[in-house]
Amino acid sequence: MFSAIASVLQLIVQPCYALTGNWWISILLFTLITKVILMPMSLWVQWNSIKMVQIMPAINRLKVKHYGDRETIGELQNKLNKEKGYHPLLSLVPLAIQIIILFGLVDVIHSITDSGAPGTEFLGLVPIEDGGLSWIMPVLAGLSAVAMGFAQNRINPLQREQSRAEKNMTNGLSIALSLFLGVFVAAGMAFYWVCSNLSAIAVQAICNIIIKPRKYIDYEDLAASRVELDELNSLEADRKKKWYQRDPLAKREKADYKRFFNVMGKHIVFYSEGSGFYKYFRGAIEYLLEKSDVVIHYVTNDPDDQVFEIAKENPRIKPYYIGEKRAITLMMKMDADIVVTTLGDLDNFYIKRSYVRKDIEYIYMFHHMTSLHLTSTKGEYEHYDTLLCVGPHQVAEDERLEELYDTPKKRHVEVGYDLLDRNIENYRRLVDEGKAENERPVVLVAPSWQEGNILDSCIDDMLGSLLGHGWRVIVRPHPEFTKRYRPRWEALQAHYESVPESELYFERDFSSNETVFTSDILITDWSSVFCEFSFSTLKPCVFMNTPMKVGNPDWERVGIEPTDISLRNRVGVSLDLDDTAQISQVVERMLAEQSQWAGRIEAVRDELIFNVGHGAEAAGEYLLSDILEKQRQRKSAEKDQ
């Protein structure tokens, strides 16, 4: 077969030599002629590549929707390929033709060198056998592959859109193949390969002129489709390990994943993003454990979640460690009657509702007491079936959001806030033990962490006003602030290091919130910590009007004033940044009027929060009745079959 190919190639090479009288130039001309002959094939490959880039946005969105489910992604991607007429293996055809030509050139080169004509000696040298100057050919072949890869990464419509890993693999294989050929084939054949690599750049440029990629590809849509996929791919980036190191948690995660799906008939599953979220579920879980025989399945992204220790004392709690990436697949394949989470934006981002069961009831349990339409994102709760509401304001706000955005109606259950109930009880215990009394007034500064917060905007003026009045000032930053802006935090502490801690204390340990409940006055900006403080202790707050924290730019369209704003002058006093120097006067007045503030704040709390003191019971009762109702429905359906 190759001798026949050689005969055909000889018909092109010989006229080139007759024209030029130089075998090296003849091989160059031969290469260019074959590129011209194969131009229709190159244009076919060009159009095929453009088709692939056209469907890339759809593929990226498939990868987001079915993240981690390789089988489903593969099936749907194959379906897309067929619909659009994309042929994945077509890009290999030019390479296959090049290799066929290369093998055909073997006899052509031998016939030239066997003739013994002057100037043909070097054409037949093989570096691995003859050495010497012939070793320049592998170097030239490798360099030509590097040049081709560099160019193709920028002008080839498909290759430029590939990931770095895919580009590295494509270019690496090309360079390795070029080096291999340069070492083991005759110099004349290696020269053809060098010419072929370099002329491929020109061919691609011509293809881009004939079939312009930008005419057929929506690059803006392609870029938009990558944003969410990139966010998913960056999950768990904090697990620092070398590329060659195995994830130490992988085996545990895989076992828990398998164990979770081996359990059939799960009635209720709690999904937690970290150990700190257990406190929001705690009351409801303890109620279910006490009042029923329900098994609690608890999925957490945190390998050190406190639930694993709690489960040792409560065997009906079944905890599973599932990392953020694998949790995406687990949630898509969820098979349970009820799923309870504190996760916002269900189905909007990477955590989706199950596509295995469409009758799962998704229940949102709040981890704050404030409004739904200011700091929450637009549509954050719309894909839940049920909201366990803290107070009447959340019911009214969500009903208005459903009306405004024409979204499906949800069930709004009047629950309350178990964490507040526990805080109230803990504060009463501190009072009974005499631990809530301070020798001198304590003023706690506890801001949020977003840009423009108290620590960024007015802390020096504030401390200048507060210090020197006989009060102890405690600065308790949000933990996120210390992680994100550590240099700022350390610079602030260094600036006041000469002030004794008995007068000014910077809190560094956030494992306890005791200072929140033993302080006399709280100063904050837009942090929701004021609810925990004021509604637990019945003490007032000072609110600094720093730039407002807004998650939903459409919040004013709702037509209901958020409690984040309305409560500021009901449980305390709000001050503009220009009035920071007056803060000591406000604090002094508040300290003198604390009994009046207590009665006012208690009335606000009882108006704002459902079932004060009984939030856990209300949540647990609903969940248990819901589980029993679903069991009754299932049994009834089985009888009817």
C-alpha positions, 0 to 999 in steps of 0.5 A: 500500500505504501509503495502505491502511495509513494508512487503518487507522491513521486509524481508531485516531488519529481516535477518540483525538483525539475523546477528547482533543482534542489531536493530541500526546496522540492520537499517544501514545494511538495508540502505546500502543494499537498496543503492546497490539495487538502484545503477542502478537508481543512475547511471541513475541519474548520466548520466542524470546529466552529460547530463545537464552539457553537454548542459549548455554551449549552455543554457548559450549562449541562455541566452546571445542571448535572454537575458531577454526573458524568454519565448524564452529561456524556449522554446529553452532550452526544445528543447535542453533537448529533443535533448540531452535526458535530463529529468529534473525531473529524479533527484527527483526519488531517493528522492521519493523512499527514502520517500516511503521507509521511510513510509514503515519503519513506520510499520517495526519500530512499529513491532520492538518496539511493541515486547517489546524486550530489547533495542528497547524502544528508536527506537519508541520515537518521539521527538515532543511527547516524548521529552527528549533524543530523540531530538538528532535525529533532530539534527543528521538528520539536521547535516547529511543533511548539510554534504551531501549538502557540499559534493554534492556541490563539487562532484555531477556533476550537483549540483557543476555547479549550481548557489549559489542560486540554491545550497542554495535552494537545500541544504536548502530544504534538511536540512529543510526536515531532521529536519522536519522528525527528529522532527515528526517521530520515532527515528528509522526512523530518524536514517535511514534518517541519514544513507541514507544522509551520505551513499548518499555521498559514492554512489555519489563518486562511481558513479563518478568512474563508470561514470567519469564526466570529460570524457564527460564534456568540462569544459573549454567551460562551463567556457567560456560560463559563462563569458559573462552571468556573465557580463550581470547578473552584469549589473545595480549593481550600483543600491544599494539596500537591497535584500528586497527593491523594485527597485524604478525605476522598475515601471517607467521602466515597464511603459516606456517599455510597452509604447514603444511597444504600438507605432506602425510604429516607423520610427526612434529610438535613443538608448543612454547609458547615458545622456552624449550621447545626445550631439552626436545625438543633431544636427541630432535630431534638424534637423529632428524636424525642417525639418520634422514632424518625431517623435523621439523615444529616448531610454536611460539607464539613468533615469536622462537623459537630454532628459527628460527635452528636451522633455518637450519643444519638444513634438515630442521627445518621451523619454523612460527610459529602464535599461541596462538589460531590454534594451537587450530584448527591442533591440531584439524585436525592431520594427522600420525602423531605429535605431541610436546608438553610441554603439560599438560592436552591436551584439557582446555582449549583445545588439543584432540586432532585431530578430523581424524585419530583415530589420531595418537599424542600423546606427552608429554615431561616438562619436570620430574623430579618427581611427577605428582600434586602440582603437576600438575593433576588429569587433566593427562596423561590424554589422552596416548597415551604418556609419555616418563617420566623415572624409575620414580616417574612410571611408578608414579604414572601407573599408579596415576592410571589405576587411581584415575580409571579412565582409558585405559591409556597407554604408559610409555616409560623415557627419562630426562631429556636436559636433566639429562644436558646439565647434568651434562656442562656442570657437568663442563666447568666443573669441568675448566676450574676455573670451578666453584671459588669463592674462598669458598662461594656460597649461592644462594637460588632460590625459586619464585614462588607466593604465600608463597614465600621472598621473601614469607615469610622472606627478611629473617630468612634473610639476617640469618642468612646474611650475615657468615659469609664467604659470598657470597649470591646471590638469584635469583628466579623470572623470573615473580616479577619480572614479577608482583610487580615492586614487591616485588622492587624494594623488596627490592633497595632495602632491601639496597642498602648491602650490597656485591655481593661479599657479597649479589648480586641476580641480574637477568639470567636468560638464563644459569643459570651461578649455579645450577651454580657455587654450593655450596649451594642454598636453595629452597622448592617450586621444582623447580630443586633437581633440576637443581642437586643431580643435576647438581652432587651438592651438597645443598639447604636446603628451606624449608617455605613453603606447599606448591605443590598443583595437584591437591587429590586428591593424597593419594588416590593413596597414593604420596608425591610426590618433591617431598616425599620428596626434600627430606630425601634431597638436603638438609635441610628447615626450618620457617619458625620455624627460619629463624634456624638456617639458617647453622648448617645451611649451615655443616654442609653445606659441611663434609660435601659429599663425603658428600652427593655420594655420597648424592645420586648414589645417589638420582639413579641410583635416580630417573632412567632412563638417566642420560647417555643420555636423548636416545638413549632418547627418539630411539630410541623416536620413530624406531622409532614412526615406522617402525612406523607407516609399516609399518602404513600400507604393510601396510594399503595392500596389504590394500586 
